Amino acid sequence: MGSPVNDKNSQVTFLKQRLNMFLDVLDAIDPEETDLDDVDRLIAIIDELESKCREFQNRECEESV
């Protein structure tokens, strides 16, 4: 998947890129043709972003100890 993202600026850049990709997917969805699988995938993307935020936050806490 790529090299680990360790420094704070890289983490923010990573999250911004992922969020922009999510927004692109959201913009591309046709509400008239969207099914439950599409909604589930959007929720999964949000869950992944949330998980990454927690991971980055935990790394920051570990480094400050």
Secondary structure, DSSP 8 states (H G I E B T S, - for coil): --S---SHHHHHHHHHHHHHHHHHHHHH--TTT--HHHHHHHHHHHHHHHHHHHHHHHHHHHHH-
